[in-house]
Amino acid sequence: MKNCSSNVNHTPIRSCVICRTKKKQSDLRRFIIFKKEIVFDFKENTTGRGYYVCDDGACLRKLEKWLKRKK
């Protein structure tokens, strides 16, 4: 009998803050806002509210504009 609470084949899904596309967490880049600056969390272990962005140039270029609206 399979354990229903098992996380064996679970893939975390996150949304890009720019284009709102849902992707696997491993396909996105995590960052936090620290002292009103964007700090990418490459090891994904920094504490604080994490946000995700696509790893393509279009979304990364729009990230500064998004941060100004966020403030």
PDB file with SEQRES, HELIX, SHEET and CRYST1 records, atoms N, CA, C and O in Angstrom:
SEQRES   1 A   71  MET LYS ASN CYS SER SER ASN VAL ASN HIS THR PRO ILE          
SEQRES   2 A   71  ARG SER CYS VAL ILE CYS ARG THR LYS LYS LYS GLN SER          
SEQRES   3 A   71  ASP LEU ARG ARG PHE ILE ILE PHE LYS LYS GLU ILE VAL          
SEQRES   4 A   71  PHE ASP PHE LYS GLU ASN THR THR GLY ARG GLY TYR TYR          
SEQRES   5 A   71  VAL CYS ASP ASP GLY ALA CYS LEU ARG LYS LEU GLU LYS          
SEQRES   6 A   71  TRP LEU LYS ARG LYS LYS                                      
HELIX    1 AA1 GLN A   25  ASP A   27  5                                   3    
HELIX    2 AA2 GLY A   57  ARG A   61  1                                   5    
HELIX    3 AA3 LEU A   63  LYS A   70  1                                   8    
SHEET    1 AA1 2 ILE A  13  SER A  15  0                                        
SHEET    2 AA1 2 LYS A  22  LYS A  24 -1                                        
SHEET    1 AA2 3 GLU A  37  PHE A  40  0                                        
SHEET    2 AA2 3 LEU A  28  PHE A  34 -1                                        
SHEET    3 AA2 3 TYR A  51  CYS A  54 -1                                        
CRYST1    1.000    1.000    1.000  90.00  90.00  90.00 P 1           1          
ATOM      1  N   MET A   1       0.838  -1.176   0.000  1.00  0.00           N  
ATOM      2  CA  MET A   1       0.000   0.000   0.000  1.00  0.00           C  
ATOM      3  C   MET A   1       0.890   1.250   0.000  1.00  0.00           C  
ATOM      4  O   MET A   1       1.803   1.370   0.817  1.00  0.00           O  
ATOM      5  N   LYS A   2       0.619   2.162  -0.911  1.00  0.00           N  
ATOM      6  CA  LYS A   2       1.417   3.373  -1.046  1.00  0.00           C  
ATOM      7  C   LYS A   2       1.050   4.375   0.045  1.00  0.00           C  
ATOM      8  O   LYS A   2      -0.125   4.555   0.368  1.00  0.00           O  
ATOM      9  N   ASN A   3       2.069   5.022   0.607  1.00  0.00           N  
ATOM     10  CA  ASN A   3       1.863   6.046   1.620  1.00  0.00           C  
ATOM     11  C   ASN A   3       1.392   7.332   0.924  1.00  0.00           C  
ATOM     12  O   ASN A   3       2.130   7.886   0.109  1.00  0.00           O  
ATOM     13  N   CYS A   4       0.202   7.808   1.222  1.00  0.00           N  
ATOM     14  CA  CYS A   4      -0.367   8.990   0.559  1.00  0.00           C  
ATOM     15  C   CYS A   4       0.367  10.270   0.916  1.00  0.00           C  
ATOM     16  O   CYS A   4       0.305  11.237   0.157  1.00  0.00           O  
ATOM     17  N   SER A   5       1.053  10.306   2.033  1.00  0.00           N  
ATOM     18  CA  SER A   5       1.760  11.519   2.432  1.00  0.00           C  
ATOM     19  C   SER A   5       3.219  11.515   1.964  1.00  0.00           C  
ATOM     20  O   SER A   5       4.004  12.372   2.369  1.00  0.00           O  
ATOM     21  N   SER A   6       3.571  10.568   1.129  1.00  0.00           N  
ATOM     22  CA  SER A   6       4.936  10.473   0.634  1.00  0.00           C  
ATOM     23  C   SER A   6       5.236  11.583  -0.366  1.00  0.00           C  
ATOM     24  O   SER A   6       4.378  11.950  -1.169  1.00  0.00           O  
ATOM     25  N   ASN A   7       6.456  12.119  -0.318  1.00  0.00           N  
ATOM     26  CA  ASN A   7       6.900  13.163  -1.237  1.00  0.00           C  
ATOM     27  C   ASN A   7       7.830  12.614  -2.308  1.00  0.00           C  
ATOM     28  O   ASN A   7       8.623  13.368  -2.872  1.00  0.00           O  
ATOM     29  N   VAL A   8       7.754  11.340  -2.598  1.00  0.00           N  
ATOM     30  CA  VAL A   8       8.709  10.681  -3.468  1.00  0.00           C  
ATOM     31  C   VAL A   8       8.765  11.316  -4.853  1.00  0.00           C  
ATOM     32  O   VAL A   8       9.856  11.654  -5.312  1.00  0.00           O  
ATOM     33  N   ASN A   9       7.665  11.489  -5.520  1.00  0.00           N  
ATOM     34  CA  ASN A   9       7.661  12.018  -6.888  1.00  0.00           C  
ATOM     35  C   ASN A   9       7.136  13.446  -6.952  1.00  0.00           C  
ATOM     36  O   ASN A   9       6.622  13.868  -7.988  1.00  0.00           O  
ATOM     37  N   HIS A  10       7.254  14.180  -5.883  1.00  0.00           N  
ATOM     38  CA  HIS A  10       6.759  15.556  -5.836  1.00  0.00           C  
ATOM     39  C   HIS A  10       7.761  16.518  -6.476  1.00  0.00           C  
ATOM     40  O   HIS A  10       8.954  16.472  -6.174  1.00  0.00           O  
ATOM     41  N   THR A  11       7.271  17.387  -7.359  1.00  0.00           N  
ATOM     42  CA  THR A  11       8.101  18.419  -7.977  1.00  0.00           C  
ATOM     43  C   THR A  11       7.523  19.772  -7.598  1.00  0.00           C  
ATOM     44  O   THR A  11       6.400  20.083  -7.993  1.00  0.00           O  
ATOM     45  N   PRO A  12       8.263  20.597  -6.836  1.00  0.00           N  
ATOM     46  CA  PRO A  12       7.745  21.907  -6.445  1.00  0.00           C  
ATOM     47  C   PRO A  12       7.543  22.804  -7.667  1.00  0.00           C  
ATOM     48  O   PRO A  12       8.398  22.866  -8.550  1.00  0.00           O  
ATOM     49  N   ILE A  13       6.408  23.494  -7.707  1.00  0.00           N  
ATOM     50  CA  ILE A  13       6.070  24.412  -8.790  1.00  0.00           C  
ATOM     51  C   ILE A  13       6.048  25.822  -8.213  1.00  0.00           C  
ATOM     52  O   ILE A  13       5.468  26.061  -7.153  1.00  0.00           O  
ATOM     53  N   ARG A  14       6.689  26.758  -8.924  1.00  0.00           N  
ATOM     54  CA  ARG A  14       6.717  28.159  -8.508  1.00  0.00           C  
ATOM     55  C   ARG A  14       6.350  29.027  -9.698  1.00  0.00           C  
ATOM     56  O   ARG A  14       6.371  28.560 -10.837  1.00  0.00           O  
ATOM     57  N   SER A  15       6.009  30.297  -9.447  1.00  0.00           N  
ATOM     58  CA  SER A  15       5.647  31.236 -10.503  1.00  0.00           C  
ATOM     59  C   SER A  15       6.682  32.341 -10.599  1.00  0.00           C  
ATOM     60  O   SER A  15       7.188  32.822  -9.585  1.00  0.00           O  
ATOM     61  N   CYS A  16       6.992  32.739 -11.820  1.00  0.00           N  
ATOM     62  CA  CYS A  16       7.880  33.865 -12.058  1.00  0.00           C  
ATOM     63  C   CYS A  16       7.137  35.147 -11.676  1.00  0.00           C  
ATOM     64  O   CYS A  16       5.975  35.316 -12.044  1.00  0.00           O  
ATOM     65  N   VAL A  17       7.794  36.051 -10.941  1.00  0.00           N  
ATOM     66  CA  VAL A  17       7.139  37.288 -10.506  1.00  0.00           C  
ATOM     67  C   VAL A  17       6.915  38.243 -11.670  1.00  0.00           C  
ATOM     68  O   VAL A  17       6.113  39.168 -11.547  1.00  0.00           O  
ATOM     69  N   ILE A  18       7.585  38.052 -12.776  1.00  0.00           N  
ATOM     70  CA  ILE A  18       7.458  38.938 -13.928  1.00  0.00           C  
ATOM     71  C   ILE A  18       6.375  38.452 -14.889  1.00  0.00           C  
ATOM     72  O   ILE A  18       5.402  39.167 -15.132  1.00  0.00           O  
ATOM     73  N   CYS A  19       6.528  37.261 -15.432  1.00  0.00           N  
ATOM     74  CA  CYS A  19       5.593  36.778 -16.454  1.00  0.00           C  
ATOM     75  C   CYS A  19       4.502  35.859 -15.898  1.00  0.00           C  
ATOM     76  O   CYS A  19       3.578  35.493 -16.624  1.00  0.00           O  
ATOM     77  N   ARG A  20       4.599  35.488 -14.632  1.00  0.00           N  
ATOM     78  CA  ARG A  20       3.623  34.633 -13.947  1.00  0.00           C  
ATOM     79  C   ARG A  20       3.530  33.216 -14.515  1.00  0.00           C  
ATOM     80  O   ARG A  20       2.554  32.508 -14.266  1.00  0.00           O  
ATOM     81  N   THR A  21       4.531  32.811 -15.265  1.00  0.00           N  
ATOM     82  CA  THR A  21       4.573  31.457 -15.801  1.00  0.00           C  
ATOM     83  C   THR A  21       4.917  30.488 -14.682  1.00  0.00           C  
ATOM     84  O   THR A  21       5.836  30.735 -13.902  1.00  0.00           O  
ATOM     85  N   LYS A  22       4.184  29.392 -14.604  1.00  0.00           N  
ATOM     86  CA  LYS A  22       4.459  28.378 -13.595  1.00  0.00           C  
ATOM     87  C   LYS A  22       5.438  27.365 -14.176  1.00  0.00           C  
ATOM     88  O   LYS A  22       5.231  26.815 -15.257  1.00  0.00           O  
ATOM     89  N   LYS A  23       6.510  27.136 -13.421  1.00  0.00           N  
ATOM     90  CA  LYS A  23       7.553  26.200 -13.842  1.00  0.00           C  
ATOM     91  C   LYS A  23       8.037  25.411 -12.643  1.00  0.00           C  
ATOM     92  O   LYS A  23       7.693  25.713 -11.501  1.00  0.00           O  
ATOM     93  N   LYS A  24       8.850  24.383 -12.922  1.00  0.00           N  
ATOM     94  CA  LYS A  24       9.479  23.646 -11.840  1.00  0.00           C  
ATOM     95  C   LYS A  24      10.409  24.603 -11.101  1.00  0.00           C  
ATOM     96  O   LYS A  24      11.034  25.469 -11.713  1.00  0.00           O  
ATOM     97  N   GLN A  25      10.494  24.444  -9.814  1.00  0.00           N  
ATOM     98  CA  GLN A  25      11.335  25.308  -8.990  1.00  0.00           C  
ATOM     99  C   GLN A  25      12.777  25.307  -9.465  1.00  0.00           C  
ATOM    100  O   GLN A  25      13.452  26.334  -9.386  1.00  0.00           O  
ATOM    101  N   SER A  26      13.254  24.191  -9.951  1.00  0.00           N  
ATOM    102  CA  SER A  26      14.642  24.093 -10.408  1.00  0.00           C  
ATOM    103  C   SER A  26      14.891  24.882 -11.697  1.00  0.00           C  
ATOM    104  O   SER A  26      16.044  25.164 -12.023  1.00  0.00           O  
ATOM    105  N   ASP A  27      13.840  25.244 -12.434  1.00  0.00           N  
ATOM    106  CA  ASP A  27      13.983  26.009 -13.673  1.00  0.00           C  
ATOM    107  C   ASP A  27      13.948  27.512 -13.447  1.00  0.00           C  
ATOM    108  O   ASP A  27      14.144  28.277 -14.391  1.00  0.00           O  
ATOM    109  N   LEU A  28      13.704  27.948 -12.227  1.00  0.00           N  
ATOM    110  CA  LEU A  28      13.628  29.366 -11.895  1.00  0.00           C  
ATOM    111  C   LEU A  28      14.788  29.761 -10.994  1.00  0.00           C  
ATOM    112  O   LEU A  28      15.430  28.901 -10.390  1.00  0.00           O  
ATOM    113  N   ARG A  29      15.056  31.052 -10.902  1.00  0.00           N  
ATOM    114  CA  ARG A  29      16.103  31.569 -10.022  1.00  0.00           C  
ATOM    115  C   ARG A  29      15.454  32.236  -8.820  1.00  0.00           C  
ATOM    116  O   ARG A  29      14.576  33.085  -8.975  1.00  0.00           O  
ATOM    117  N   ARG A  30      15.883  31.856  -7.627  1.00  0.00           N  
ATOM    118  CA  ARG A  30      15.334  32.420  -6.393  1.00  0.00           C  
ATOM    119  C   ARG A  30      16.125  33.655  -5.989  1.00  0.00           C  
ATOM    120  O   ARG A  30      17.347  33.700  -6.135  1.00  0.00           O  
ATOM    121  N   PHE A  31      15.415  34.656  -5.480  1.00  0.00           N  
ATOM    122  CA  PHE A  31      16.085  35.834  -4.942  1.00  0.00           C  
ATOM    123  C   PHE A  31      15.292  36.350  -3.758  1.00  0.00           C  
ATOM    124  O   PHE A  31      14.118  36.024  -3.585  1.00  0.00           O  
ATOM    125  N   ILE A  32      15.954  37.162  -2.946  1.00  0.00           N  
ATOM    126  CA  ILE A  32      15.306  37.836  -1.831  1.00  0.00           C  
ATOM    127  C   ILE A  32      15.579  39.327  -1.973  1.00  0.00           C  
ATOM    128  O   ILE A  32      16.457  39.740  -2.730  1.00  0.00           O  
ATOM    129  N   ILE A  33      14.827  40.117  -1.244  1.00  0.00           N  
ATOM    130  CA  ILE A  33      15.059  41.551  -1.214  1.00  0.00           C  
ATOM    131  C   ILE A  33      15.685  41.860   0.136  1.00  0.00           C  
ATOM    132  O   ILE A  33      15.060  41.669   1.179  1.00  0.00           O  
ATOM    133  N   PHE A  34      16.936  42.344   0.111  1.00  0.00           N  
ATOM    134  CA  PHE A  34      17.685  42.642   1.324  1.00  0.00           C  
ATOM    135  C   PHE A  34      18.148  44.084   1.251  1.00  0.00           C  
ATOM    136  O   PHE A  34      18.924  44.449   0.368  1.00  0.00           O  
ATOM    137  N   LYS A  35      17.680  44.892   2.166  1.00  0.00           N  
ATOM    138  CA  LYS A  35      17.994  46.328   2.205  1.00  0.00           C  
ATOM    139  C   LYS A  35      17.676  46.994   0.867  1.00  0.00           C  
ATOM    140  O   LYS A  35      18.470  47.770   0.335  1.00  0.00           O  
ATOM    141  N   LYS A  36      16.501  46.675   0.342  1.00  0.00           N  
ATOM    142  CA  LYS A  36      15.968  47.240  -0.907  1.00  0.00           C  
ATOM    143  C   LYS A  36      16.802  46.895  -2.131  1.00  0.00           C  
ATOM    144  O   LYS A  36      16.760  47.606  -3.135  1.00  0.00           O  
ATOM    145  N   GLU A  37      17.555  45.814  -2.053  1.00  0.00           N  
ATOM    146  CA  GLU A  37      18.361  45.339  -3.175  1.00  0.00           C  
ATOM    147  C   GLU A  37      18.001  43.880  -3.460  1.00  0.00           C  
ATOM    148  O   GLU A  37      17.620  43.132  -2.559  1.00  0.00           O  
ATOM    149  N   ILE A  38      18.129  43.498  -4.713  1.00  0.00           N  
ATOM    150  CA  ILE A  38      17.884  42.117  -5.119  1.00  0.00           C  
ATOM    151  C   ILE A  38      19.143  41.304  -4.856  1.00  0.00           C  
ATOM    152  O   ILE A  38      20.228  41.657  -5.318  1.00  0.00           O  
ATOM    153  N   VAL A  39      18.992  40.216  -4.114  1.00  0.00           N  
ATOM    154  CA  VAL A  39      20.111  39.323  -3.810  1.00  0.00           C  
ATOM    155  C   VAL A  39      19.708  37.923  -4.275  1.00  0.00           C  
ATOM    156  O   VAL A  39      18.785  37.322  -3.725  1.00  0.00           O  
ATOM    157  N   PHE A  40      20.406  37.409  -5.289  1.00  0.00           N  
ATOM    158  CA  PHE A  40      20.104  36.070  -5.786  1.00  0.00           C  
ATOM    159  C   PHE A  40      20.615  35.034  -4.805  1.00  0.00           C  
ATOM    160  O   PHE A  40      21.716  35.151  -4.268  1.00  0.00           O  
ATOM    161  N   ASP A  41      19.805  34.032  -4.585  1.00  0.00           N  
ATOM    162  CA  ASP A  41      20.089  32.969  -3.629  1.00  0.00           C  
ATOM    163  C   ASP A  41      20.388  31.693  -4.409  1.00  0.00           C  
ATOM    164  O   ASP A  41      19.510  30.848  -4.585  1.00  0.00           O  
ATOM    165  N   PHE A  42      21.634  31.553  -4.877  1.00  0.00           N  
ATOM    166  CA  PHE A  42      21.985  30.436  -5.734  1.00  0.00           C  
ATOM    167  C   PHE A  42      21.957  29.099  -4.999  1.00  0.00           C  
ATOM    168  O   PHE A  42      21.679  28.068  -5.612  1.00  0.00           O  
ATOM    169  N   LYS A  43      22.236  29.099  -3.709  1.00  0.00           N  
ATOM    170  CA  LYS A  43      22.208  27.857  -2.945  1.00  0.00           C  
ATOM    171  C   LYS A  43      20.818  27.572  -2.369  1.00  0.00           C  
ATOM    172  O   LYS A  43      20.579  26.500  -1.812  1.00  0.00           O  
ATOM    173  N   GLU A  44      19.916  28.527  -2.506  1.00  0.00           N  
ATOM    174  CA  GLU A  44      18.524  28.410  -2.038  1.00  0.00           C  
ATOM    175  C   GLU A  44      18.442  28.057  -0.555  1.00  0.00           C  
ATOM    176  O   GLU A  44      17.666  27.189  -0.154  1.00  0.00           O  
ATOM    177  N   ASN A  45      19.254  28.742   0.254  1.00  0.00           N  
ATOM    178  CA  ASN A  45      19.218  28.482   1.688  1.00  0.00           C  
ATOM    179  C   ASN A  45      19.185  29.770   2.510  1.00  0.00           C  
ATOM    180  O   ASN A  45      19.252  29.716   3.738  1.00  0.00           O  
ATOM    181  N   THR A  46      19.083  30.930   1.850  1.00  0.00           N  
ATOM    182  CA  THR A  46      19.025  32.195   2.561  1.00  0.00           C  
ATOM    183  C   THR A  46      17.639  32.359   3.173  1.00  0.00           C  
ATOM    184  O   THR A  46      16.628  32.061   2.537  1.00  0.00           O  
ATOM    185  N   THR A  47      17.603  32.835   4.408  1.00  0.00           N  
ATOM    186  CA  THR A  47      16.313  33.036   5.057  1.00  0.00           C  
ATOM    187  C   THR A  47      15.655  34.303   4.529  1.00  0.00           C  
ATOM    188  O   THR A  47      16.327  35.193   4.008  1.00  0.00           O  
ATOM    189  N   GLY A  48      14.379  34.374   4.662  1.00  0.00           N  
ATOM    190  CA  GLY A  48      13.633  35.533   4.204  1.00  0.00           C  
ATOM    191  C   GLY A  48      12.659  35.153   3.107  1.00  0.00           C  
ATOM    192  O   GLY A  48      12.683  34.033   2.597  1.00  0.00           O  
ATOM    193  N   ARG A  49      11.807  36.093   2.753  1.00  0.00           N  
ATOM    194  CA  ARG A  49      10.801  35.869   1.727  1.00  0.00           C  
ATOM    195  C   ARG A  49      11.487  35.685   0.391  1.00  0.00           C  
ATOM    196  O   ARG A  49      12.195  36.577  -0.077  1.00  0.00           O  
ATOM    197  N   GLY A  50      11.283  34.545  -0.220  1.00  0.00           N  
ATOM    198  CA  GLY A  50      11.903  34.255  -1.503  1.00  0.00           C  
ATOM    199  C   GLY A  50      10.956  34.521  -2.652  1.00  0.00           C  
ATOM    200  O   GLY A  50       9.753  34.279  -2.550  1.00  0.00           O  
ATOM    201  N   TYR A  51      11.502  35.017  -3.739  1.00  0.00           N  
ATOM    202  CA  TYR A  51      10.762  35.248  -4.968  1.00  0.00           C  
ATOM    203  C   TYR A  51      11.477  34.480  -6.070  1.00  0.00           C  
ATOM    204  O   TYR A  51      12.653  34.139  -5.937  1.00  0.00           O  
ATOM    205  N   TYR A  52      10.765  34.211  -7.154  1.00  0.00           N  
ATOM    206  CA  TYR A  52      11.353  33.450  -8.250  1.00  0.00           C  
ATOM    207  C   TYR A  52      11.177  34.207  -9.554  1.00  0.00           C  
ATOM    208  O   TYR A  52      10.176  34.891  -9.768  1.00  0.00           O  
ATOM    209  N   VAL A  53      12.175  34.069 -10.424  1.00  0.00           N  
ATOM    210  CA  VAL A  53      12.152  34.715 -11.734  1.00  0.00           C  
ATOM    211  C   VAL A  53      12.699  33.726 -12.761  1.00  0.00           C  
ATOM    212  O   VAL A  53      13.564  32.908 -12.451  1.00  0.00           O  
ATOM    213  N   CYS A  54      12.177  33.814 -14.000  1.00  0.00           N  
ATOM    214  CA  CYS A  54      12.675  32.979 -15.095  1.00  0.00           C  
ATOM    215  C   CYS A  54      14.145  33.289 -15.334  1.00  0.00           C  
ATOM    216  O   CYS A  54      14.618  34.390 -15.051  1.00  0.00           O  
ATOM    217  N   ASP A  55      14.841  32.321 -15.846  1.00  0.00           N  
ATOM    218  CA  ASP A  55      16.269  32.480 -16.088  1.00  0.00           C  
ATOM    219  C   ASP A  55      16.556  33.042 -17.484  1.00  0.00           C  
ATOM    220  O   ASP A  55      17.695  32.993 -17.948  1.00  0.00           O  
ATOM    221  N   ASP A  56      15.530  33.572 -18.151  1.00  0.00           N  
ATOM    222  CA  ASP A  56      15.783  34.147 -19.478  1.00  0.00           C  
ATOM    223  C   ASP A  56      16.003  35.654 -19.373  1.00  0.00           C  
ATOM    224  O   ASP A  56      15.651  36.271 -18.367  1.00  0.00           O  
ATOM    225  N   GLY A  57      16.574  36.229 -20.397  1.00  0.00           N  
ATOM    226  CA  GLY A  57      16.956  37.638 -20.381  1.00  0.00           C  
ATOM    227  C   GLY A  57      15.795  38.599 -20.250  1.00  0.00           C  
ATOM    228  O   GLY A  57      15.930  39.631 -19.593  1.00  0.00           O  
ATOM    229  N   ALA A  58      14.655  38.293 -20.856  1.00  0.00           N  
ATOM    230  CA  ALA A  58      13.520  39.214 -20.842  1.00  0.00           C  
ATOM    231  C   ALA A  58      13.014  39.442 -19.417  1.00  0.00           C  
ATOM    232  O   ALA A  58      12.802  40.586 -19.016  1.00  0.00           O  
ATOM    233  N   CYS A  59      12.825  38.402 -18.674  1.00  0.00           N  
ATOM    234  CA  CYS A  59      12.325  38.547 -17.301  1.00  0.00           C  
ATOM    235  C   CYS A  59      13.384  39.171 -16.395  1.00  0.00           C  
ATOM    236  O   CYS A  59      13.054  39.984 -15.532  1.00  0.00           O  
ATOM    237  N   LEU A  60      14.636  38.807 -16.577  1.00  0.00           N  
ATOM    238  CA  LEU A  60      15.700  39.369 -15.750  1.00  0.00           C  
ATOM    239  C   LEU A  60      15.847  40.871 -15.975  1.00  0.00           C  
ATOM    240  O   LEU A  60      16.117  41.613 -15.030  1.00  0.00           O  
ATOM    241  N   ARG A  61      15.670  41.328 -17.222  1.00  0.00           N  
ATOM    242  CA  ARG A  61      15.760  42.769 -17.510  1.00  0.00           C  
ATOM    243  C   ARG A  61      14.624  43.547 -16.851  1.00  0.00           C  
ATOM    244  O   ARG A  61      14.813  44.702 -16.469  1.00  0.00           O  
ATOM    245  N   LYS A  62      13.465  42.942 -16.714  1.00  0.00           N  
ATOM    246  CA  LYS A  62      12.298  43.612 -16.133  1.00  0.00           C  
ATOM    247  C   LYS A  62      12.304  43.575 -14.604  1.00  0.00           C  
ATOM    248  O   LYS A  62      11.436  44.174 -13.970  1.00  0.00           O  
ATOM    249  N   LEU A  63      13.256  42.889 -14.019  1.00  0.00           N  
ATOM    250  CA  LEU A  63      13.281  42.697 -12.574  1.00  0.00           C  
ATOM    251  C   LEU A  63      13.499  44.003 -11.806  1.00  0.00           C  
ATOM    252  O   LEU A  63      12.875  44.205 -10.764  1.00  0.00           O  
ATOM    253  N   GLU A  64      14.353  44.879 -12.284  1.00  0.00           N  
ATOM    254  CA  GLU A  64      14.588  46.177 -11.600  1.00  0.00           C  
ATOM    255  C   GLU A  64      13.315  47.014 -11.570  1.00  0.00           C  
ATOM    256  O   GLU A  64      12.994  47.629 -10.554  1.00  0.00           O  
ATOM    257  N   LYS A  65      12.593  47.034 -12.687  1.00  0.00           N  
ATOM    258  CA  LYS A  65      11.338  47.789 -12.746  1.00  0.00           C  
ATOM    259  C   LYS A  65      10.328  47.209 -11.759  1.00  0.00           C  
ATOM    260  O   LYS A  65       9.596  47.951 -11.104  1.00  0.00           O  
ATOM    261  N   TRP A  66      10.290  45.878 -11.656  1.00  0.00           N  
ATOM    262  CA  TRP A  66       9.393  45.214 -10.719  1.00  0.00           C  
ATOM    263  C   TRP A  66       9.741  45.614  -9.276  1.00  0.00           C  
ATOM    264  O   TRP A  66       8.852  45.840  -8.454  1.00  0.00           O  
ATOM    265  N   LEU A  67      11.032  45.697  -8.985  1.00  0.00           N  
ATOM    266  CA  LEU A  67      11.470  46.045  -7.642  1.00  0.00           C  
ATOM    267  C   LEU A  67      11.047  47.476  -7.280  1.00  0.00           C  
ATOM    268  O   LEU A  67      10.664  47.737  -6.140  1.00  0.00           O  
ATOM    269  N   LYS A  68      11.114  48.388  -8.232  1.00  0.00           N  
ATOM    270  CA  LYS A  68      10.701  49.773  -7.965  1.00  0.00           C  
ATOM    271  C   LYS A  68       9.216  49.846  -7.636  1.00  0.00           C  
ATOM    272  O   LYS A  68       8.810  50.642  -6.789  1.00  0.00           O  
ATOM    273  N   ARG A  69       8.403  49.029  -8.293  1.00  0.00           N  
ATOM    274  CA  ARG A  69       6.963  48.989  -7.981  1.00  0.00           C  
ATOM    275  C   ARG A  69       6.716  48.327  -6.633  1.00  0.00           C  
ATOM    276  O   ARG A  69       5.758  48.669  -5.940  1.00  0.00           O  
ATOM    277  N   LYS A  70       7.557  47.401  -6.263  1.00  0.00           N  
ATOM    278  CA  LYS A  70       7.415  46.645  -5.013  1.00  0.00           C  
ATOM    279  C   LYS A  70       7.648  47.532  -3.795  1.00  0.00           C  
ATOM    280  O   LYS A  70       7.060  47.297  -2.740  1.00  0.00           O  
ATOM    281  N   LYS A  71       8.501  48.547  -3.929  1.00  0.00           N  
ATOM    282  CA  LYS A  71       8.880  49.387  -2.780  1.00  0.00           C  
ATOM    283  C   LYS A  71       7.743  50.189  -2.313  1.00  0.00           C  
ATOM    284  O   LYS A  71       7.878  50.952  -1.356  1.00  0.00           O  
TER     285      LYS A  71                                                      
END                                                                             
